[in-house]
Every structure is written in structure tokens, then in C-alpha cells.
């Protein structure tokens, strides 16, 4: 199928298990999606890889979508999940560049018509295109990400909606995520190396860059950018040590080169080439697909991160101390995830001071909906507290001295909250904002979080 130039957005997107669901072991030649309510088996080379002991599999890393606290609102199913685990495949499916040539009629070129041949078509004009052929690479495994439900996509990623994901009016009218957004190639001989490239191959194993697409020659080869781009940000320092700081956002090309950001997200002119930065994913690298942002965690980095069980234990320890509301004098219970309402036991935090109390009407201004804290008399909003339970977002296994994001009330360790409050993430087509990684709610005020004070 030939994609018109004005459809280039769509053309160019050519475990630990997720909490609360069955692990989606990605490393099989055939996916295991739940399509139309029918769950398919995950088979690779005649072996059901889903039935293997995961401890014996070689793990490359995990991709976690920001804005989900351990699970999707409707549950993790098949290729549509909040977290994706990449394992070494039984048989390599990676590809590498082979040759390129100029053609006058790309739609009738053998490489385009051959469904067994991976290729990229760069349309230069109506009567000329450059075809870059790819050949099988036995040293790499390829994984593809996008919003398409077609079989070449390993991880189906839809637009992330900020805040409460259970609201019925949470709908995206027009997605800006490409159907075949990007691809990741993992080194089978060195599992710590995973490289990211813009665009993914479609069902015909082709990538089409239309005449209006941003493209250029690089020596003896061609390269280009997708319409809305694939942006990456490597952290400065080691993410899992708790001392990392946010890096600089860059754009990765179809060929894997790194460039500075364009003037606007879909500007026709590429940014400047960046020296000394490559497309190898680091622990804590962020990948923005213009509508959803993913966090890459390496297998080694995750070994230093807290587990879900550890975080639940912290919540249990806090609840075991029986924090009390100073007004209602009732015991408060910290919920482990959003959507669980303990009624009178549900704790609230006063964002102006950090005091944690139960629900009561004392000090409520019904016109502004602000409240006066009975402990220190500061005026501000009070919101429900909830534990950030997705372990991949934590930068340390720090002591249970909790902070909460403003204004959503998700709580986490001090270093974790302070790190994410510094991260400016692409928002819309041109802006950058800091938001809570557990629900994608934009942070408000300065510094965007508050230290919790329990009674």
C-alpha cells in the first residue's frame, strides 16, 4: 500500500509483569494480543514462550508509559499495556541496511512489492524516489511501537490522557501518535545495547516518506524525520542511583542519527546534528511519541530499583502506625492505587503545608473550594493521597519519608518526586511541562510537590 504524502504521520510509524495482569512476554515471533475478545497464544519457533520460566530468558529492558500507575484503566491486555518487557527472541528478526538506489516508479519497484523485503522509500518527486533496502541481521532483535493494531507492532501505544483515566469523557479526537512510530533494535550478543530509530515497518515491511517529508542525503545514504518526530532525553548521571538530573531533549532520525529539536514539532527543516550523543537507550531514557511518553529501564537498572512488594510494604508500615485525622480523630488508611476510596479513612493532604488529615468540612470556603488547615491555618487546596505504586518510576529505594505531587496527590520517595518535578516533558506540539509520572497531571506551583506531615 502506498501512503500519500499528506498521510505521512501514519505512514511513518512505519516481567516483572505489569501490575495486576499476566506478563506480556515480548520475544515471540507471533504476538499474543487479545483481539475481539479472543486471546491468542504467544508462539515462537514452535515453542510457547509464554510458558517458559522467565528467569531463564535474557531480558533487554522495559518500556513504561508515563501516566499510568502500574496498569491501564481498563486492564492490561495483549499488546495494549502500561508496561512492556523486552526479552531476547528465540530467533532474531532484526534488519540492517543493505543497499540503496534511485527509481522513477517506486510503487512498482520490486523491493516495495516484495512482502519479504524490508525497505524505506524516500520520495524525492513525483517521478523519483530513493529506495533503501534492508537485509536480515542475525545479531539483533527488533521491536516496534505505535498506535496501529497491525501485527508488526509489538507494543500498541495510544494517547495518554492526564488525570483520572476512569472518566467516561476521556477521549482523544485526533491522535498525534504515528501508527508505526518507532523501532528498537536490541543486540543479541550484548543485551545492554538497545538502539532506537524513528518510524517502523508496516505490514508490507515498508516505510514510506512522502514528498513533503523531511529528508536529506548523508554521504552515500539517505535519512529523514517522521512528521511529528520521535524525541529522546538521556538523563545525566545514573537514574537508579537517585542522583540523576534531566538531560536535553533531542530528535532521533529514521536512520538513528541524533539532531537538536526543530523549531516546532513538525517543522520541515531538521535541527543541527548533535555530536557525542547516540541513539543507544540508557537507563531512564525518555521517549516521546507526540501524545505519549515512554520510560526505558534497563535490566540492570531495574535490579537496583524497588519492587512492587517493597512499595506495598512501605504503605503497610505507614498504615500500621495508624495515622489519625486531628479533626475527626479517625484512623487514616493510605490506598495503594487510585480509584480506591476508603471514605472516612481516606487521607487528604493540604497542598499549602503538607499536613495529612481525613475528610471534613472544617475551614472549607465553598466559593473557592479552598480550605484552611486546622493545624497551621494555611489556606489552600486539599486533595486525596494515593501511593505511586509503579516501581519503574522510582529513582531510589529511599526511606519512607514521603512527598506528594501537587496537585494530584500521588506520593513517592523524596528523590523520586524531586527528580520528576525537574523533568520538562513535551506537552502539545511546542510546549514542555513537568507532570506526575503516575497520572500525567501537570504539576502546579513551585516546586510542584509538598512534604507530607502525618499526625
C-alpha positions as CSV (number, residue, x, y, z in Angstrom):
1,X,0.0,0.0,0.0
2,X,1.3,3.4,-1.0
3,X,0.9,6.2,1.6
4,X,0.2,9.7,0.2
5,X,2.5,12.4,1.3
6,X,-0.3,14.1,3.4
7,X,-0.7,10.9,5.3
8,X,3.0,10.8,6.4
9,X,2.1,10.9,10.1
10,X,0.6,7.5,9.9
11,X,2.9,6.2,7.2
12,X,5.9,6.8,9.3
13,X,5.2,5.0,12.3
14,X,6.2,2.5,9.7
15,X,8.4,-9.3,33.6
16,X,8.1,-8.4,36.2
17,X,4.7,-8.3,34.7
18,X,2.6,-5.2,34.6
19,X,0.9,-4.9,38.0
20,X,-2.4,-6.6,38.2
21,X,-2.1,-8.7,35.0
22,X,-0.4,-11.6,33.3
23,X,3.1,-10.8,32.0
24,X,3.2,-10.0,28.3
25,X,6.4,-11.8,27.4
26,X,7.6,-10.0,24.3
27,X,10.1,-12.0,22.3
28,X,7.9,-14.2,20.3
29,X,7.6,-14.1,16.5
30,X,3.8,-14.0,16.8
31,X,2.2,-11.6,19.2
32,X,-0.3,-12.6,21.9
33,X,-2.9,-9.8,21.6
34,X,-6.4,-10.1,22.8
35,X,-8.2,-9.2,19.6
36,X,-12.0,-9.0,19.6
37,X,-12.1,-10.7,23.0
38,X,-10.1,-13.7,21.8
39,X,-6.7,-14.3,23.4
40,X,-4.1,-15.8,21.1
41,X,-1.2,-17.9,22.1
42,X,2.3,-16.4,22.0
43,X,4.4,-18.8,19.9
44,X,7.9,-18.7,18.7
45,X,9.6,-21.3,16.6
46,X,7.0,-23.9,17.6
47,X,7.6,-23.2,21.3
48,X,5.1,-21.4,23.5
49,X,7.5,-18.8,25.0
50,X,4.8,-17.6,27.4
51,X,5.0,-20.9,29.2
52,X,8.8,-20.7,29.7
53,X,10.3,-19.8,33.0
54,X,11.0,-16.0,32.7
55,X,14.1,-16.4,34.9
56,X,15.8,-18.3,32.1
57,X,15.0,-15.6,29.5
58,X,17.5,-12.9,28.6
59,X,15.9,-9.5,29.4
60,X,16.8,-6.4,27.5
61,X,14.7,-4.0,29.5
62,X,11.2,-2.5,30.0
63,X,9.2,0.3,28.4
64,X,6.8,2.0,30.7
65,X,4.2,4.6,29.6
66,X,4.1,7.7,31.8
67,X,0.8,8.5,33.3
68,X,-0.3,5.0,34.4
69,X,0.2,3.9,38.0
70,X,1.0,0.2,37.3
71,X,-1.9,-0.6,35.0
72,X,-4.3,0.7,32.3
73,X,-7.7,1.9,33.5
74,X,-9.4,-1.0,31.7
75,X,-6.7,-3.5,32.5
76,X,-3.5,-4.6,30.6
77,X,-4.4,-7.0,27.8
78,X,-2.3,-8.4,25.0
79,X,-0.2,-5.7,23.3
80,X,-2.1,-2.9,24.9
81,X,-0.4,-2.4,28.3
82,X,1.1,0.2,30.6
83,X,4.4,-1.7,30.7
84,X,6.2,-3.8,28.1
85,X,9.0,-6.2,28.8
86,X,11.6,-6.9,26.1
87,X,13.1,-10.4,26.1
88,X,15.6,-12.0,23.7
89,X,13.7,-13.7,20.9
90,X,14.2,-17.4,20.1
91,X,15.0,-16.4,16.6
92,X,16.5,-13.0,15.6
93,X,14.2,-10.7,13.5
94,X,16.5,-7.6,13.3
95,X,17.4,-5.9,10.0
96,X,20.3,-3.8,8.8
97,X,20.9,-1.5,5.8
98,X,21.9,-3.3,2.6
99,X,21.9,-1.0,-0.4
100,X,20.1,1.9,-1.9
101,X,19.2,3.1,-5.4
102,X,17.1,5.7,-7.3
103,X,13.9,4.6,-9.1
104,X,11.3,6.5,-11.2
105,X,8.3,4.5,-10.2
106,X,8.6,3.4,-6.6
107,X,5.2,1.9,-6.4
108,X,6.2,-0.8,-8.9
109,X,9.6,-1.4,-7.6
110,X,10.4,-5.0,-6.6
111,X,11.6,-4.1,-3.1
112,X,8.2,-2.4,-2.4
113,X,6.1,-5.2,-3.9
114,X,8.1,-7.9,-2.2
115,X,6.4,-8.5,1.2
116,X,9.5,-10.4,2.4
117,X,11.9,-7.4,1.8
118,X,12.3,-4.6,4.3
119,X,12.8,-1.3,2.6
120,X,12.4,2.5,3.1
121,X,11.1,4.7,0.3
122,X,12.2,8.3,0.3
123,X,10.0,10.2,-2.3
124,X,12.0,13.0,-3.9
125,X,9.4,14.0,-6.5
126,X,6.5,12.5,-8.4
127,X,8.8,10.7,-10.7
128,X,11.8,9.9,-8.5
129,X,12.4,8.1,-5.2
130,X,15.3,6.6,-3.3
131,X,14.9,3.1,-2.1
132,X,16.9,1.8,0.8
133,X,16.9,-1.9,1.2
134,X,17.4,-3.7,4.5
135,X,18.6,-7.3,5.0
136,X,18.2,-9.8,7.8
137,X,20.5,-9.2,10.8
138,X,21.1,-12.3,12.9
139,X,22.7,-10.2,15.7
140,X,19.7,-8.1,16.6
141,X,16.1,-8.4,17.7
142,X,13.6,-5.7,16.5
143,X,10.6,-4.4,18.5
144,X,8.2,-1.9,17.1
145,X,6.0,0.6,18.8
146,X,3.0,2.6,17.5
147,X,-0.8,3.1,17.8
148,X,-1.6,0.6,15.0
149,X,-3.0,-2.8,15.9
150,X,-1.4,-4.4,12.9
151,X,0.8,-7.4,13.5
152,X,4.2,-5.7,13.0
153,X,3.5,-3.6,16.1
154,X,4.7,-5.3,19.3
155,X,3.5,-2.5,21.7
156,X,0.3,-0.7,21.0
157,X,0.5,2.8,22.5
158,X,-2.4,5.3,22.5
159,X,-2.5,8.9,23.6
160,X,-2.1,9.4,27.3
161,X,-4.9,11.5,29.0
162,X,-3.8,13.4,32.1
163,X,-5.5,12.8,35.4
164,X,-8.3,10.3,36.2
165,X,-8.3,7.6,33.5
166,X,-11.6,6.3,34.6
167,X,-13.7,9.3,33.4
168,X,-16.1,8.5,30.6
169,X,-15.3,11.7,28.7
170,X,-11.6,10.9,28.4
171,X,-11.5,10.7,24.6
172,X,-8.8,11.7,22.1
173,X,-10.4,13.2,19.0
174,X,-7.4,13.1,16.8
175,X,-4.3,11.2,17.7
176,X,-0.8,12.6,17.0
177,X,0.9,9.3,17.6
178,X,2.0,7.6,14.4
179,X,0.6,4.2,13.6
180,X,4.2,2.9,13.2
181,X,6.0,5.3,15.5
182,X,9.5,3.8,16.1
183,X,11.5,0.7,16.3
184,X,14.1,-0.6,18.8
185,X,16.9,-2.9,17.9
186,X,18.5,-4.9,20.7
187,X,21.9,-6.5,20.4
188,X,21.6,-10.3,21.0
189,X,25.3,-10.6,21.8
190,X,25.3,-7.6,24.2
191,X,21.8,-7.3,25.8
192,X,22.7,-4.0,27.4
193,X,22.7,-2.3,24.0
194,X,19.3,-1.2,22.6
195,X,19.1,1.4,19.8
196,X,16.1,3.4,18.9
197,X,15.1,4.6,15.4
198,X,12.2,6.8,14.2
199,X,9.5,5.1,12.1
200,X,8.6,1.4,11.9
201,X,7.9,-1.0,9.1
202,X,4.3,-1.7,8.2
203,X,2.6,-4.9,7.3
204,X,4.3,-4.9,3.9
205,X,7.7,-4.4,5.6
206,X,7.9,-0.9,4.1
207,X,8.4,2.7,5.4
208,X,7.3,5.5,3.1
209,X,8.5,9.0,3.5
210,X,6.3,11.3,1.3
211,X,7.5,14.1,-1.0
212,X,6.8,16.7,1.7
213,X,8.6,14.7,4.4
214,X,11.9,16.0,5.9
215,X,14.7,14.1,4.2
216,X,18.3,14.5,3.2
217,X,21.4,12.7,1.9
218,X,24.0,11.6,4.4
219,X,27.2,10.8,2.4
220,X,26.2,7.8,0.3
221,X,22.9,7.2,2.1
222,X,19.5,8.8,2.9
223,X,17.9,9.8,6.1
224,X,14.8,11.6,7.3
225,X,12.4,12.5,10.1
226,X,8.8,11.5,10.8
227,X,6.1,14.1,10.7
228,X,5.8,14.8,14.5
229,X,9.2,13.3,15.3
230,X,10.5,10.9,17.9
231,X,12.2,12.7,20.8
232,X,14.5,11.2,23.3
233,X,16.1,12.5,26.5
234,X,19.0,10.7,28.2
235,X,19.4,11.5,31.9
236,X,22.6,13.0,33.2
237,X,24.0,10.5,35.7
238,X,22.7,7.1,36.8
239,X,18.9,7.0,37.0
240,X,18.7,4.2,39.6
241,X,21.2,5.8,41.9
242,X,18.8,8.7,42.7
243,X,21.3,11.4,41.8
244,X,20.5,11.8,38.1
245,X,19.4,15.1,36.6
246,X,17.3,15.6,33.4
247,X,19.2,15.8,30.2
248,X,18.4,17.7,26.9
249,X,15.7,16.6,24.5
250,X,16.9,15.6,21.1
251,X,15.3,14.1,18.0
252,X,16.2,10.7,16.5
253,X,16.0,10.2,12.8
254,X,14.8,7.2,10.7
255,X,18.5,6.1,10.4
256,X,19.2,6.6,14.1
257,X,21.1,9.8,14.0
258,X,20.6,12.5,16.7
259,X,19.6,16.1,16.0
260,X,18.6,19.1,18.0
261,X,14.9,19.9,18.1
262,X,13.2,21.5,15.2
263,X,11.7,25.0,15.6
264,X,8.3,23.4,16.0
265,X,7.4,19.7,16.3
266,X,6.5,19.2,12.6
267,X,8.7,21.9,11.0
268,X,10.0,20.9,7.6
269,X,13.7,21.8,8.5
270,X,15.7,19.4,10.6
271,X,17.7,20.6,13.6
272,X,21.5,20.6,13.8
273,X,23.4,17.3,14.1
274,X,24.5,16.6,17.7
275,X,28.0,15.2,18.2
276,X,28.8,12.9,21.1
277,X,25.2,11.7,21.6
278,X,23.9,8.4,20.2
279,X,20.6,6.5,19.9
280,X,21.6,3.8,22.5
281,X,18.9,3.8,25.2
282,X,20.2,4.4,28.7
283,X,18.5,3.5,32.0
284,X,16.0,6.3,32.5
285,X,15.9,7.5,28.8
286,X,12.5,9.1,27.9
287,X,11.0,8.5,24.5
288,X,8.3,11.0,23.4
289,X,5.9,10.0,20.6
290,X,3.9,13.2,20.5
291,X,0.9,12.0,22.5
292,X,2.6,9.5,24.9
293,X,5.9,9.4,26.6
294,X,7.7,6.2,27.4
295,X,10.4,5.5,30.0
296,X,13.2,2.9,29.2
297,X,14.5,0.9,32.1
298,X,17.4,-1.4,31.6
299,X,17.5,-4.9,33.2
300,X,20.5,-3.8,35.3
301,X,18.9,-0.6,36.4
302,X,15.7,-2.4,37.4
303,X,17.7,-4.6,39.8
304,X,18.6,-1.5,41.8
305,X,15.0,-0.2,41.8
306,X,12.3,-1.0,44.4
307,X,9.9,-3.8,43.7
308,X,6.1,-3.5,43.9
309,X,6.2,-5.7,47.0
310,X,8.7,-3.2,48.6
311,X,6.4,-0.3,47.9
312,X,3.4,-2.1,49.2
313,X,5.3,-2.9,52.4
314,X,6.1,0.8,52.8
315,X,2.4,1.5,52.6
316,X,1.6,-1.2,55.1
317,X,4.2,0.2,57.5
318,X,2.7,3.6,57.2
319,X,-0.8,2.3,57.8
320,X,0.5,0.2,60.7
321,X,1.5,3.4,62.5
322,X,-2.2,4.3,62.4
323,X,-2.1,8.0,61.3
324,X,-5.0,9.9,62.8
325,X,-7.0,12.8,61.5
326,X,-6.6,15.6,64.0
327,X,-10.2,16.8,63.4
328,X,-12.3,13.7,63.1
329,X,-9.9,11.7,65.3
330,X,-10.4,8.7,62.9
331,X,-7.6,6.4,61.7
332,X,-6.5,7.1,58.1
333,X,-5.6,4.4,55.6
334,X,-3.3,5.1,52.6
335,X,-4.7,3.4,49.5
336,X,-2.2,1.5,47.2
337,X,-3.7,2.8,44.0
338,X,-6.1,5.4,42.6
339,X,-9.8,4.6,42.5
340,X,-9.9,3.1,46.0
341,X,-11.8,5.3,48.3
342,X,-11.7,4.5,52.0
343,X,-14.5,7.0,52.7
344,X,-13.8,8.4,56.2
345,X,-10.4,6.6,56.3
346,X,-9.2,8.3,53.0
347,X,-6.3,10.6,53.8
348,X,-6.1,14.1,52.3
349,X,-3.1,16.4,52.0
350,X,-3.2,20.2,52.4
351,X,-1.0,21.3,49.4
352,X,-0.1,24.6,51.0
353,X,1.5,22.9,54.1
354,X,1.7,19.1,53.7
355,X,-0.5,18.2,56.7
356,X,-2.3,15.0,56.2
357,X,-5.9,14.7,57.5
358,X,-9.2,13.0,56.8
359,X,-12.2,14.4,55.0
360,X,-14.0,17.1,57.0
361,X,-15.8,20.4,56.4
362,X,-13.9,22.5,58.9
363,X,-12.3,25.5,57.3
364,X,-13.9,25.0,53.9
365,X,-14.6,28.0,51.7
366,X,-17.4,26.9,49.5
367,X,-16.9,29.7,46.9
368,X,-13.2,29.0,46.2
369,X,-13.2,25.3,47.4
370,X,-10.1,26.2,49.4
371,X,-9.6,25.0,52.9
372,X,-7.9,26.4,56.0
373,X,-5.6,23.8,57.6
374,X,-6.6,23.4,61.3
375,X,-3.0,22.6,62.2
376,X,-1.2,25.7,60.8
377,X,-4.1,27.8,59.4
378,X,-2.6,28.0,55.9
379,X,-5.1,28.3,53.1
380,X,-5.1,26.1,50.0
381,X,-6.5,23.0,48.4
382,X,-6.8,19.6,49.9
383,X,-6.6,16.5,47.7
384,X,-6.7,12.8,48.2
385,X,-3.5,11.0,48.8
386,X,-2.6,7.8,46.9
387,X,0.6,5.8,46.7
388,X,2.6,5.8,43.4
389,X,2.9,2.1,43.1
390,X,4.7,1.7,39.7
391,X,8.2,0.8,40.7
392,X,9.9,1.7,37.4
393,X,9.3,5.4,38.1
394,X,11.3,5.4,41.3
395,X,14.9,6.6,41.2
396,X,15.8,5.1,44.6
397,X,14.8,2.8,47.4
398,X,14.8,5.7,49.9
399,X,13.4,5.7,53.4
400,X,9.7,6.2,53.9
401,X,9.9,9.9,54.1
402,X,7.1,10.7,51.6
403,X,6.5,13.6,49.4
404,X,3.4,14.2,47.2
405,X,3.0,15.8,43.8
406,X,0.9,19.0,43.5
407,X,-2.0,18.9,42.6
408,X,-2.7,15.1,42.1
409,X,-1.6,13.8,45.5
410,X,0.4,10.8,44.3
411,X,3.1,10.1,46.9
412,X,6.6,8.7,46.4
413,X,10.1,8.9,47.9
414,X,11.7,12.3,48.2
415,X,14.3,11.8,45.5
416,X,11.7,10.3,43.1
417,X,9.3,13.3,43.5
418,X,12.1,15.8,43.2
419,X,13.5,14.2,40.1
420,X,10.3,14.2,38.1
421,X,9.4,17.7,39.2
422,X,12.6,18.8,37.3
423,X,11.7,16.9,34.1
424,X,10.1,19.0,31.4
425,X,8.2,16.7,29.1
426,X,6.9,17.6,25.6
427,X,3.3,18.8,26.0
428,X,1.2,19.5,22.9
429,X,3.1,20.4,19.8
430,X,5.6,23.0,21.1
431,X,5.5,23.2,24.9
432,X,7.3,21.4,27.7
433,X,5.8,20.8,31.1
434,X,6.6,18.8,34.3
435,X,3.9,16.3,35.3
436,X,3.3,13.4,37.7
437,X,4.6,10.2,36.1
438,X,1.8,8.2,37.8
439,X,-1.1,10.1,36.3
440,X,0.3,12.6,33.8
441,X,-1.3,15.5,35.7
442,X,0.6,18.8,35.1
443,X,2.4,20.0,38.2
444,X,1.3,23.3,39.7
445,X,3.1,25.9,41.7
446,X,6.7,25.8,42.8
447,X,8.3,23.4,43.4
448,X,5.4,21.2,42.3
449,X,5.4,19.0,45.4
450,X,4.9,19.0,49.1
451,X,6.4,17.1,52.0
452,X,3.9,15.1,53.9
453,X,3.3,15.6,57.6
454,X,1.4,12.9,59.4
455,X,-0.2,13.3,62.8
